[in-house]
């Protein structure tokens, strides 16, 4: 069979999958199966964690209850999230910028860090989950599903469609189950809760989404693709070339040459409708926890695309009690779920929990020395009845696991780490 015939045969199979598999119901692509197969090469490396994670996340999102996630900054945080009962993990670009980037610096959320930083953290989280799985398996533990799917932040793609394509490939190769992109201008990218956001034309962002989808198709992984719009609070646009955007133009220009546009819920809905055919979930970034806005957005999307899955950022940027009473806060996520917001997450949970916990410990330690640390240790002991195990920190990071490696190659080894350790003597399981 000639190479062309092989490509066509594989493309026919892929076309059939897109047509018959319910996973792809309602998903549109601006390219064909032949384009995908032609770009694959003769061998497609298996991306096991990404594939299993994407399948798992899709399964979770199809349930009646919402999938809740917290933003993890470290491998240890990811492990504790799963141990505590969360079934998915969010990876925030804001947190990468702040304290988890390969530039080894502290940045605001403006795409200032190296573009491979998020894939590197995806890999780090998966490595930590893999070690936890290995430890539990070696100890014949309770069968926790350690490989929680990771939904990662691709920002505005760090450039054009080619950049979005390559970034998606890197995310998948690192084991990401899902990835989200936002419709801002990459070179002016801002956190959704900062000012000065510049949108790209709607049709340009559709190209970004298709570039990301193409990368996942080429790697043969059903990655969950999330489209985010910042049009609720972004008042600038790069160009008036797209007819789709013209109803929102004000006729004004800025000193940089950007076009001023009307922001608000109508603009967010307009873009959400344009992105829905190309994404698995749609997300509009909000300025406050406004249930009225959330309902209006969901109703507009579902009027055109019934059953379309939605995502909602329950952001730490909101002063929650300034906007909502305790009863509404308690029922907030269940209300959202009733409107189809199946992925609900707190983006900066890792940053805030890490900083608040360390400040609290350091403040106590400065005031009362060892008493403060012993209080922390006693708190850890109290958590053990709920499944917490990190009090035994040597075991938590794999000392016992690597003792098994040592024994496998040297059964009579006298250099085992946990045997005779202070942890063995003082911290019984």
C-alpha positions as CSV (number, residue, x, y, z in Angstrom):
1,X,0.0,0.0,0.0
2,X,1.4,3.4,-1.0
3,X,1.9,6.1,1.7
4,X,-1.0,8.1,0.2
5,X,-3.3,5.1,0.3
6,X,-2.3,4.5,4.0
7,X,-3.1,8.1,4.8
8,X,-6.5,7.9,3.2
9,X,-7.4,4.6,4.9
10,X,-6.5,6.0,8.3
11,X,-8.4,9.2,7.5
12,X,-11.5,7.2,6.6
13,X,-11.3,5.4,10.0
14,X,-10.9,8.7,11.8
15,X,-13.8,10.2,9.9
16,X,-16.0,7.3,11.0
17,X,-14.9,7.8,14.7
18,X,-15.8,11.5,14.5
19,X,-19.2,10.6,13.0
20,X,-20.1,7.7,15.2
21,X,-18.5,8.3,18.6
22,X,-20.9,10.3,21.0
23,X,-17.8,12.0,22.4
24,X,-17.6,14.2,19.3
25,X,-21.3,15.0,19.0
26,X,-21.8,18.6,18.2
27,X,-18.0,19.3,17.8
28,X,-17.0,21.1,14.6
29,X,-13.6,21.3,13.0
30,X,-12.3,23.6,10.3
31,X,-10.0,20.8,9.0
32,X,-10.5,17.2,7.8
33,X,-9.3,13.8,8.9
34,X,-6.8,13.7,6.0
35,X,-5.2,16.8,7.4
36,X,-4.8,15.1,10.8
37,X,-3.4,11.9,9.5
38,X,-1.0,13.7,7.2
39,X,0.5,15.5,10.2
40,X,0.9,12.5,12.4
41,X,3.8,10.8,10.8
42,X,4.1,7.0,10.6
43,X,4.3,6.5,14.3
44,X,2.1,8.3,16.9
45,X,3.7,8.1,20.4
46,X,1.2,7.0,23.1
47,X,0.3,9.8,25.6
48,X,-1.1,7.5,28.2
49,X,-1.7,9.9,31.1
50,X,-3.3,12.5,28.9
51,X,-5.5,10.0,27.2
52,X,-6.7,8.3,30.4
53,X,-7.1,11.7,32.0
54,X,-9.2,13.1,29.2
55,X,-11.4,10.0,29.2
56,X,-11.8,10.2,32.9
57,X,-12.5,14.0,32.9
58,X,-15.1,13.6,30.2
59,X,-16.8,10.8,32.3
60,X,-16.8,13.1,35.3
61,X,-18.3,16.0,33.4
62,X,-21.2,13.9,32.1
63,X,-22.4,13.2,35.6
64,X,-25.3,15.0,37.2
65,X,-23.2,16.5,39.9
66,X,-20.5,19.1,39.2
67,X,-16.8,18.3,39.0
68,X,-15.0,20.6,41.6
69,X,-11.4,21.4,41.5
70,X,-8.8,23.5,43.3
71,X,-5.7,25.1,41.7
72,X,-2.5,23.2,42.6
73,X,0.9,24.9,42.7
74,X,3.0,21.9,43.8
75,X,3.0,18.1,43.5
76,X,2.4,17.8,47.2
77,X,-0.7,19.9,47.0
78,X,-2.0,17.8,44.1
79,X,-1.5,14.6,46.2
80,X,-3.3,16.1,49.2
81,X,-6.2,17.2,47.0
82,X,-6.7,13.7,45.7
83,X,-6.2,12.1,49.2
84,X,-8.9,14.5,50.6
85,X,-11.4,13.3,47.9
86,X,-11.2,15.7,45.0
87,X,-11.5,14.0,41.6
88,X,-9.9,16.6,39.3
89,X,-7.1,19.2,39.6
90,X,-7.0,22.7,38.1
91,X,-3.6,24.2,37.0
92,X,-3.7,28.0,37.0
93,X,-1.4,30.1,34.8
94,X,-1.8,32.8,37.4
95,X,-0.2,30.6,40.0
96,X,2.5,29.5,37.6
97,X,3.3,33.2,37.0
98,X,3.3,33.9,40.7
99,X,5.4,31.2,42.1
100,X,5.8,28.1,39.9
101,X,7.4,29.1,36.6
102,X,10.6,28.0,34.9
103,X,11.9,31.6,35.0
104,X,12.3,31.1,38.7
105,X,10.8,34.5,39.3
106,X,7.6,36.2,40.6
107,X,5.4,37.7,38.0
108,X,1.8,39.0,37.7
109,X,-0.5,37.1,35.4
110,X,0.6,38.7,32.1
111,X,2.2,35.8,30.2
112,X,5.7,36.9,31.3
113,X,7.0,33.5,32.2
114,X,8.5,30.9,29.8
115,X,5.8,29.3,27.6
116,X,6.8,25.8,28.6
117,X,6.3,26.5,32.3
118,X,2.7,25.2,32.5
119,X,3.5,21.9,30.7
120,X,6.5,21.5,33.1
121,X,4.1,21.9,36.1
122,X,1.6,19.5,34.6
123,X,4.4,16.9,34.4
124,X,5.4,17.7,38.0
125,X,1.9,17.2,39.3
126,X,1.5,13.9,37.4
127,X,4.9,12.7,38.7
128,X,3.8,13.4,42.3
129,X,0.5,11.6,41.7
130,X,2.4,8.7,40.1
131,X,4.7,8.4,43.2
132,X,1.6,8.4,45.5
133,X,0.1,5.7,43.3
134,X,3.3,3.6,43.4
135,X,3.5,3.9,47.2
136,X,-0.1,2.9,47.8
137,X,0.2,0.0,45.3
138,X,3.4,-1.3,46.9
139,X,1.7,-1.1,50.3
140,X,-1.5,-2.8,49.0
141,X,-3.5,0.2,50.1
142,X,-7.1,1.1,49.4
143,X,-7.1,1.7,45.6
144,X,-7.4,5.5,45.5
145,X,-7.7,6.7,41.9
146,X,-4.5,8.8,42.1
147,X,-4.3,10.0,38.5
148,X,-6.9,12.8,38.9
149,X,-7.3,14.6,35.5
150,X,-5.5,17.9,35.3
151,X,-7.2,20.8,33.4
152,X,-4.4,23.3,32.6
153,X,-4.3,27.0,31.6
154,X,-2.8,27.7,28.2
155,X,-3.4,31.5,28.7
156,X,-3.9,33.2,25.3
157,X,-1.7,30.6,23.6
158,X,1.5,32.6,23.8
159,X,1.1,33.7,20.2
160,X,-0.8,32.8,17.1
161,X,-2.3,29.5,15.9
162,X,1.1,27.8,15.5
163,X,2.0,28.7,19.1
164,X,-1.3,27.4,20.3
165,X,-0.8,24.2,18.4
166,X,2.7,23.6,19.8
167,X,1.6,24.5,23.4
168,X,-1.2,22.0,23.2
169,X,1.2,19.3,22.1
170,X,3.4,20.1,25.0
171,X,0.4,20.0,27.4
172,X,-0.6,16.6,26.1
173,X,2.9,15.1,26.2
174,X,3.1,16.3,29.9
175,X,-0.2,14.5,30.6
176,X,-2.8,17.2,30.7
177,X,-6.4,15.9,30.5
178,X,-7.9,19.3,29.5
179,X,-6.6,22.7,28.4
180,X,-8.3,26.1,28.2
181,X,-7.5,29.1,26.0
182,X,-8.7,32.6,26.3
183,X,-9.6,35.2,23.6
184,X,-7.1,37.9,24.6
185,X,-4.2,39.3,22.6
186,X,-1.3,37.2,23.7
187,X,1.2,40.1,23.8
188,X,-1.1,42.1,26.1
189,X,-2.5,39.2,28.1
190,X,-3.8,40.1,31.6
191,X,-5.5,38.2,34.4
192,X,-9.2,38.3,33.8
193,X,-9.6,40.4,36.9
194,X,-7.1,43.1,35.8
195,X,-7.7,46.1,33.6
196,X,-6.3,46.7,30.1
197,X,-7.4,43.5,28.5
198,X,-7.4,43.4,24.7
199,X,-9.5,40.9,22.7
200,X,-8.6,39.4,19.4
201,X,-11.3,39.1,16.7
202,X,-13.8,36.3,17.2
203,X,-12.7,34.5,14.0
204,X,-9.1,34.7,15.1
205,X,-9.8,32.9,18.4
206,X,-11.8,30.2,16.5
207,X,-8.5,29.6,14.7
208,X,-6.8,29.3,18.0
209,X,-9.3,26.7,19.2
210,X,-9.0,24.7,16.0
211,X,-5.2,24.8,16.3
212,X,-5.5,23.3,19.8
213,X,-8.0,20.7,18.7
214,X,-5.8,19.8,15.7
215,X,-2.9,19.1,18.0
216,X,-4.9,16.8,20.2
217,X,-6.3,15.0,17.1
218,X,-2.7,14.6,15.7
219,X,-1.6,13.0,19.0
220,X,-4.8,10.9,19.0
221,X,-5.9,12.1,22.5
222,X,-9.5,13.3,23.2
223,X,-8.3,16.3,25.2
224,X,-11.0,18.4,26.8
225,X,-10.8,21.8,25.2
226,X,-12.2,24.8,27.1
227,X,-12.9,28.1,25.4
228,X,-12.8,31.1,27.7
229,X,-14.0,34.6,26.8
230,X,-13.0,37.8,28.7
231,X,-15.5,39.9,26.8
232,X,-17.5,40.6,30.0
233,X,-14.9,43.2,31.1
234,X,-12.5,43.6,28.2
235,X,-13.1,46.9,26.4
236,X,-10.4,46.8,23.7
237,X,-10.1,44.9,20.4
238,X,-7.2,44.5,18.1
239,X,-9.1,44.9,14.8
240,X,-12.5,45.7,13.3
241,X,-12.0,43.2,10.5
242,X,-14.5,40.7,11.8
243,X,-18.1,41.4,10.9
244,X,-19.1,39.3,13.9
245,X,-17.6,41.9,16.3
246,X,-18.9,45.1,14.7
247,X,-22.0,45.5,16.7
248,X,-19.9,46.1,19.8
249,X,-17.5,48.7,18.3
250,X,-17.9,52.2,19.7
251,X,-16.0,54.0,16.9
252,X,-13.2,55.1,19.2
253,X,-9.5,54.2,19.0
254,X,-6.8,54.2,21.6
255,X,-3.3,55.6,21.4
256,X,-2.0,52.1,20.6
257,X,-4.4,51.8,17.8
258,X,-6.8,49.4,19.5
259,X,-10.6,49.6,18.9
260,X,-12.8,50.4,21.9
261,X,-15.7,48.0,22.3
262,X,-18.7,47.7,24.6
263,X,-18.1,45.0,27.2
264,X,-20.7,43.2,29.2
265,X,-22.8,40.1,29.3
266,X,-24.1,40.6,25.7
267,X,-20.5,40.6,24.4
268,X,-19.7,37.6,26.4
269,X,-22.7,35.7,25.2
270,X,-22.0,36.6,21.6
271,X,-18.5,35.2,21.8
272,X,-19.6,32.2,23.8
273,X,-22.0,31.3,21.0
274,X,-19.3,31.6,18.4
275,X,-16.9,29.3,20.3
276,X,-19.3,26.7,21.4
277,X,-19.2,24.5,18.3
278,X,-15.4,24.2,18.6
279,X,-15.0,23.6,22.3
280,X,-16.1,21.0,24.8
281,X,-16.8,23.5,27.5
282,X,-17.4,27.3,27.4
283,X,-16.4,29.7,30.2
284,X,-17.0,33.4,30.6
285,X,-14.7,35.1,33.1
286,X,-16.7,37.1,35.5
287,X,-15.9,40.2,37.7
288,X,-18.2,39.2,40.6
289,X,-20.1,36.0,41.7
290,X,-23.2,37.2,39.9
291,X,-25.8,34.4,39.6
292,X,-28.0,36.5,37.3
293,X,-25.1,36.9,34.8
294,X,-24.4,33.2,35.1
295,X,-28.0,32.3,34.4
296,X,-28.3,34.6,31.4
297,X,-25.1,33.3,29.9
298,X,-26.1,29.6,30.4
299,X,-29.6,30.2,29.0
300,X,-28.3,32.0,25.9
301,X,-25.7,29.2,25.2
302,X,-28.2,26.4,25.7
303,X,-30.9,28.0,23.6
304,X,-28.6,27.6,20.6
305,X,-26.5,24.6,21.9
306,X,-28.7,22.5,24.2
307,X,-26.6,20.6,26.8
308,X,-23.4,22.4,26.1
309,X,-21.1,22.0,29.1
310,X,-20.0,25.1,30.9
311,X,-17.2,26.0,33.3
312,X,-17.2,28.6,36.1
313,X,-14.3,30.2,38.0
314,X,-15.3,30.6,41.7
315,X,-12.5,33.1,41.9
316,X,-10.5,34.3,45.0
317,X,-10.5,37.7,43.3
318,X,-14.1,38.0,44.5
319,X,-14.8,39.3,48.0
320,X,-17.5,36.7,48.4
321,X,-19.2,37.9,51.6
322,X,-19.3,41.5,50.1
323,X,-21.6,40.2,47.4
324,X,-23.4,37.1,48.9
325,X,-24.9,36.0,52.2
326,X,-23.8,32.7,53.8
327,X,-26.9,30.8,52.5
328,X,-26.3,31.8,48.9
329,X,-22.5,31.0,49.2
330,X,-23.4,27.5,50.5
331,X,-25.8,26.8,47.6
332,X,-23.8,28.7,44.9
333,X,-22.2,25.8,43.2
334,X,-25.3,23.7,43.2
335,X,-27.2,26.5,41.7
336,X,-24.6,26.8,38.9
337,X,-24.7,23.1,38.4
338,X,-28.4,23.3,37.7
339,X,-27.6,25.6,34.8
340,X,-25.0,23.3,33.3
341,X,-21.8,24.6,34.9
342,X,-20.2,21.2,35.3
343,X,-16.6,22.2,35.9
344,X,-16.4,24.5,38.9
345,X,-13.0,25.5,40.3
346,X,-11.1,27.9,42.5
347,X,-8.1,29.0,40.5
348,X,-5.8,30.4,43.1
349,X,-6.6,28.0,46.0
350,X,-3.0,26.7,46.1
351,X,-1.5,30.2,46.3
352,X,-3.8,31.4,49.1
353,X,-3.7,28.2,51.2
354,X,0.1,28.0,51.0
355,X,0.7,31.6,51.9
356,X,-2.0,31.8,54.6
357,X,-0.8,28.5,56.2
358,X,2.9,29.5,56.2
359,X,2.1,33.1,57.5
360,X,0.1,31.6,60.3
361,X,2.8,29.2,61.3
362,X,5.6,31.8,61.0
363,X,3.6,34.3,63.1
364,X,3.0,31.7,65.8
365,X,6.6,30.5,65.7
366,X,7.9,34.1,66.0
367,X,5.7,34.6,69.0
368,X,5.8,31.2,70.8
369,X,8.7,29.2,69.2
370,X,8.2,25.4,69.3
371,X,4.7,25.6,70.8
372,X,3.4,26.9,67.4
373,X,5.0,24.0,65.5
374,X,3.8,21.4,67.9
375,X,0.3,22.8,67.4
376,X,0.7,22.2,63.7
377,X,1.9,18.7,64.3
378,X,-1.1,18.0,66.6
379,X,-3.4,19.3,63.9
380,X,-1.8,16.8,61.5
381,X,-2.4,14.0,64.0
382,X,-6.0,15.0,64.2
383,X,-6.4,14.8,60.4
384,X,-5.2,11.2,60.2
385,X,-8.6,9.9,61.0
386,X,-9.8,11.5,57.8
387,X,-7.1,9.9,55.7
388,X,-4.2,12.3,56.1
389,X,-0.8,10.6,56.0
390,X,1.8,13.4,55.5
391,X,2.7,13.4,59.2
392,X,4.9,10.5,58.3
393,X,6.8,12.7,55.8
394,X,9.5,10.2,54.9
395,X,6.9,7.6,53.9
396,X,4.9,10.3,52.1
397,X,7.6,11.0,49.6
398,X,8.7,7.4,49.0
399,X,11.4,6.4,51.4
400,X,9.7,3.0,51.9
401,X,9.1,2.6,48.2
402,X,12.8,3.0,47.4
403,X,13.6,0.6,50.3
404,X,11.6,-1.9,48.2
405,X,13.8,-1.1,45.2
406,X,16.9,-1.6,47.3
407,X,15.6,-5.0,48.6
408,X,14.7,-6.2,45.1
409,X,18.4,-5.8,44.0
410,X,20.0,-6.5,47.4
411,X,17.8,-8.7,49.7
412,X,20.3,-8.6,52.5
413,X,20.9,-4.8,52.4
414,X,21.8,-3.1,55.7
415,X,21.2,0.4,54.3
416,X,17.4,0.5,54.3
417,X,16.2,4.1,55.0
418,X,13.1,3.6,57.1
419,X,14.4,0.7,59.3
420,X,15.8,2.3,62.4
421,X,14.6,5.8,61.4
422,X,13.1,8.3,63.8
423,X,9.8,8.1,61.8
424,X,9.6,4.3,62.4
425,X,10.2,4.8,66.1
426,X,8.0,7.8,66.8
427,X,5.3,7.9,64.1
428,X,3.5,4.6,63.9
429,X,1.0,4.2,61.2
